[in-house]
Structures are given as structure tokens and as C-alpha cells.
Amino acid sequence: MYQKIKGTEDLYGGEMKYWYWIEERARKLSLLYGFTEIRTPIFEDTKLFVRSVGQDTDIVQKEMYTFEDKGGRSITLRPEGTAPVVRAFVENGLITQGFPQKYFYIGPMFRYERPQSGRQRQFHQFGAEIFGSPSALADAELIAFVDRFLRDIGLVDFEIHINTLGDAEDRANYRQALREYYAQHLENLCDDCKARYERNPLRLLDCKVDVQYAEQAPKLIDYIGDSARKHYEELKSLLDALGIKYVEDPRLVRGLDYYNRTVFEVHHHRLGAMSAIAGGGRYDNLIKEIGGKDVPALGFAAGMERLILAIKAENVHVDDVKINEVYIAHFGGEEVKIEAMKLAQQLRREGIAVNLEIMERGLSAQLKNAARTGAKLCIIIGENEIEQDIVLVKNMETGQQLEFEKDFVVSGIKDLLAELE
Ligand code: HAM
């Protein structure tokens, strides 16, 4: 027997209702906020991610699915959605078409991480990117959008963390200060932190082992220049004015290198270690870096699997997917089968979900299958019914059977279903 690759999932059956629930709301809300969909390939030139996500990040160092294709190109399964969207934006000349431009996407991402609850090697993100606006208004709109989306899918038990990373120069000064501070503790740091000290000192603050050092470390906020500070203050006052709750988190630095100024992460209170359900921020230098012009940008992405865990943890009521309201059981000759098929088409045209018997079993097996698949009503057609121009309709819950004249069956079924709602 073959088995799925570690860290991947098969999605089917009762799980699908959560995916539909989230995806429908994500699409609807995105359009309502003026985002249009973009679908990029799931693999890209490896260099795109090295350049954007950053050579020294965990993603590029340890987590990418990189391989050589038969033409000798280095290909990487996308570990995130921002770099591909930026590439498409530049490559397709969208960059010349006026600002702002706003895009959303839903799709699989790939990271070679240690799988655990809420962390997979193939996972899915709903994300959105805004190109062109340097204003704190855009940051506030984006965070308001994320907040509204999470509430739309039924979540309340989450917290939005925000921080500012300042501008490049601010971060360079801060990196220097961190190095000086951590230099005194270098011998006592965990191995990961020793590597971070060399490569990516900001990530020292993220360490789960050496927490005590992070607490005493210099604070990024003290190194932020006037312009970035003003931007951050304006964002906060806009969020306050909109009534959007947030927590300032001076240690929030994010795991991708492209950010500047605003960064944010949403944590769900009931998810344990993998509590980040969404994250994002500004990346004003990335578009230029990837070959375009100087265009400010920002965005976010939410992890679909974690959203589903959060929905389950909060016991959100999620509608069932309508797959089988009516089962059509039939027994008899060719004429009966054709009648049954025609009736199925007729009901479906009216928007009623119908399962038609296609196994040609005996009636009792058909009724059993109608019950197994959750039909509310079962229509029964045999030779007798055809002769009399009627159908039998069984209420699967009460067992009650009704007779309908053929001409009234569609309206009768509609009325019955409305009563059962
Ligand atoms: P990220 O924080 O790396 O940001 O990922 C966003 C979200 O994806 C996380 O908050 C989490 O919910 C989910 N996620 C990440 N890794 C996994 C995993 N291995 N298993 C399950 N879920 C996971 C980005 O990807 C940025 N591109 C977001 C962004 C868009 N920034 C600006 N624009």
C-alpha cells in the first residue's frame, strides 16, 4: 500500500465543510474589500525565494522543497505566497497600471518542517497583498480586513499583535545593539541562537529556549526613526478609531526577511504551540529588489488548517455542505429508470441536491443507502407508480410516506424540504 507523504493530508468527507466555509467567506469578503484573485504556479525559480524570503531565514536554510527539473533548473515548491505574487506583478507589467492594486490568493504552500498539530509540510494559505500605498491607512485597512475575516468565519478568541520594524537603517542600528548585548551571553546560548547571532540577530528574540536573555535585550522600539515611528503611531490611532483591538508586541519580528515598518501576527488562544493563525506586514523594498520599481507594499496570510483548528476549538457552527437532500430509489424496467433520471434532472434544475440510485440494487438496499448518505427525503418509483402517474415520497426521519401526483412532485418536494429546514 502507498502512503501519503509525511506532513500532508487527504481532505474529504465531513472535513470539507470547514474548507468551503472559510473559502466562501474569504472570496466574498476579498471582493467586498476590493481585492481580486491571483493564481500563480505552485513552483518557481528557487532564486526568487532565496532573494525575497532571505538567505538566512529558517525557510530558505532548512525548509524549502527544492529540486532540479529535467532541464537542469533549480525549482522550489512555493513556501509562501508573497514572492510569487510580486513576481507576477512585475513580470506581467501590472506594475504600470496604476495604484493601489490589491490581490488575494488561496492555495497550498510547502515547508519542510517537523509536522505536529497545526504544522504541516503541505498547508494552505488565504493571503492578500496591497501594492502602491505607503500610507498607514493601508496598514489599518489590511488589519481591519483580517479582523473582519476572522470574525466572519466565526472566531472571537484571538489577539492581534502588532509591532514596527522601522526602516532599514533603524534595523541595522538595532542589529548592532543586539549583537553587542548578546556577545556577553554567547557561550550560554543554545546552538540555534549561536547561529542566529551570526546570521540573523533579530531572530534571537524569537528563541523559545533562551527566553531570559530576550527579556533583558535592547528594545527595537528605541531604535526606530521618526518617520517610521509616526507611521506606527498613525496606524495605532486608526485602529483605535475603528475599534479594532490589538496588543503591542515589541518582540514580534517575523520569520521572513522582507518586512519593514508594520508587522503583525494573529494568535488564537486555544491552539497551543502553533497559535499563529495569520501573519503579515509591510515590505516596501521587496518589489524593487525583485526587479521592479520602488513600490511600497504590504500583505498578510492566514493558515487554513489552523483556522479550522480554531473554528473547532471555539465550537463555531459550520453549515453542512448540501449533498443529498433527496434520494431517488427506483425499481423496474427501462421506463422506470428513465423516469427516475428525468425526475432527478428536474429537481436539480430547481436547486435541490439529489442522489440518484445508480447501483440498480433491490429496494431495501436502496433505502439503506438513502439513510447512510443522509437524505432527508426518499422518492420511490416503481412500475405501479408509473402506471398511476404518481411517486411515493418517504420522510427519512419520521418514516411517513406520502403520495404525489407526478405533475406536483417538484413543488411538493420543495414544500416538504422547506418544512424540514
Ligand atoms: P507566515 O507567517 O510564514 O507568513 O505564514 C502565514 C501563516 O501561515 C501562519 O500564521 C500560519 O497560520 C500558516 N503557516 C505557516 N507555516 C505553516 C505550516 N508549516 N503548517 C501550517 N500552517 C502554517 C507568510 O507566509 C507571509 N507570506 C505572509 C505575508 C503576506 N506577508 C505579507 N504578505
Residues whose N, C-alpha, C, O or C-beta is under 5 A from the ligand:
A	BS01	HAM	E80 G81 T82 R111 E113 G118 R119 Q120 F123 G127 A128 A276 I277 A278 G279 G280 G281 L298 G299 F300 A301 A302 G303 R306
